[in-house]
Amino acid sequence: MIMLIFKAIVSGVLIAIISEVARRSPGFGALIASLPLISIFAIIWIWFETKDKYKIADHSEATFWLVIPSLPMFLLIPFLLRLNWNFWVVLIFSILVTFVLYLLTIKILALANFKI
């Protein structure tokens, strides 16, 4: 239970730092957000909790493949916002597109016998 609370606090602090930095400097905030810090923390936590290098390897590989369908969202959001779409509509639409891309990616990976 203590580890769960620790993980939640670290993750929350990281999000708070990114949002504060991005408010002052969108580019620098984006740089911090683009770092794979959450993945690194997850890998460290998996190691401390399981010491299972194969779980870490599987997690890292799955993360790689699942980052790819999330990338178009970061182009879709600015494109639609610059067309004066409503912020909330853009956010919801981008999430839905990303969800569909995740499903497609998982289907394609399954055809290649790669299980997420």
C-alpha positions as CSV (number, residue, x, y, z in Angstrom):
1,M,0.0,0.0,0.0
2,I,2.9,2.4,0.8
3,M,4.4,1.7,-2.7
4,L,1.0,2.5,-4.3
5,I,0.8,5.8,-2.5
6,F,4.5,6.6,-3.3
7,K,3.8,5.9,-7.0
8,A,0.7,8.1,-7.1
9,I,2.6,11.0,-5.4
10,V,5.6,10.8,-7.8
11,S,3.3,10.6,-10.8
12,G,1.1,13.5,-9.6
13,V,4.2,15.7,-8.8
14,L,5.6,15.0,-12.3
15,I,2.3,16.0,-13.9
16,A,2.2,19.2,-11.8
17,I,5.7,20.1,-12.7
18,I,5.1,19.6,-16.4
19,S,1.9,21.7,-16.4
20,E,3.6,24.5,-14.5
21,V,6.6,24.5,-16.7
22,A,4.4,24.4,-19.8
23,R,2.4,27.3,-18.6
24,R,5.6,29.4,-18.7
25,S,7.3,27.8,-21.6
26,P,5.2,25.5,-23.8
27,G,8.3,24.2,-25.6
28,F,10.2,23.3,-22.5
29,G,7.1,21.8,-21.0
30,A,6.7,19.6,-24.1
31,L,10.3,18.6,-23.8
32,I,9.8,17.4,-20.3
33,A,6.5,15.7,-21.2
34,S,8.1,13.9,-24.1
35,L,10.7,12.3,-21.9
36,P,9.8,8.7,-21.1
37,L,9.8,9.5,-17.4
38,I,6.6,7.6,-16.6
39,S,7.9,4.6,-18.5
40,I,11.2,4.7,-16.7
41,F,9.4,5.0,-13.3
42,A,7.2,2.1,-14.3
43,I,10.2,0.0,-15.2
44,I,11.9,0.8,-11.9
45,W,8.7,-0.1,-10.0
46,I,8.3,-3.3,-11.9
47,W,11.9,-4.2,-11.0
48,F,11.5,-3.4,-7.3
49,E,8.2,-5.3,-7.1
50,T,9.0,-8.4,-9.2
51,K,12.7,-8.4,-10.2
52,D,11.4,-9.9,-13.4
53,K,13.6,-8.8,-16.3
54,Y,11.2,-10.5,-18.8
55,K,8.2,-8.4,-17.6
56,I,10.4,-5.3,-18.0
57,A,11.4,-6.4,-21.5
58,D,7.7,-7.1,-22.4
59,H,6.6,-3.8,-21.0
60,S,9.3,-1.8,-22.8
61,E,8.5,-3.5,-26.2
62,A,4.8,-3.0,-25.8
63,T,5.4,0.6,-24.8
64,F,7.4,1.2,-28.0
65,W,4.6,-0.2,-30.2
66,L,1.8,1.7,-28.3
67,V,3.6,5.1,-28.5
68,I,3.3,5.0,-32.3
69,P,-0.6,5.3,-32.5
70,S,-0.5,8.0,-29.9
71,L,1.7,10.3,-31.9
72,P,-0.9,11.6,-34.5
73,M,-2.8,13.1,-31.6
74,F,-0.1,15.6,-31.0
75,L,-0.5,16.8,-34.6
76,L,-4.2,16.6,-34.7
77,I,-4.8,18.8,-31.6
78,P,-2.8,21.8,-32.9
79,F,-4.3,21.4,-36.4
80,L,-7.9,21.5,-35.2
81,L,-7.3,24.2,-32.6
82,R,-5.8,26.4,-35.3
83,L,-9.0,25.8,-37.3
84,N,-10.9,27.3,-34.3
85,W,-12.5,24.1,-33.2
86,N,-13.7,24.1,-29.6
87,F,-11.0,22.9,-27.2
88,W,-13.2,20.2,-25.6
89,V,-14.4,18.9,-29.0
90,V,-10.8,18.8,-30.2
91,L,-9.7,16.9,-27.0
92,I,-12.5,14.4,-27.2
93,F,-12.1,13.9,-30.9
94,S,-8.3,13.4,-30.6
95,I,-8.8,10.9,-27.8
96,L,-11.3,8.9,-29.9
97,V,-9.0,8.9,-32.9
98,T,-6.1,7.8,-30.7
99,F,-8.3,5.0,-29.2
100,V,-9.2,3.8,-32.8
101,L,-5.5,3.8,-33.7
102,Y,-4.7,1.8,-30.6
103,L,-7.3,-0.8,-31.5
104,L,-5.9,-1.0,-35.1
105,T,-2.3,-1.3,-33.8
106,I,-3.3,-4.0,-31.4
107,K,-5.1,-5.9,-34.2
108,I,-2.1,-5.5,-36.5
109,L,0.3,-6.7,-33.8
110,A,-1.9,-9.7,-33.0
111,L,-1.7,-10.7,-36.7
112,A,2.1,-10.6,-36.3
113,N,1.7,-12.8,-33.1
114,F,2.8,-10.0,-30.8
115,K,0.5,-9.9,-27.8
116,I,0.0,-6.7,-25.9
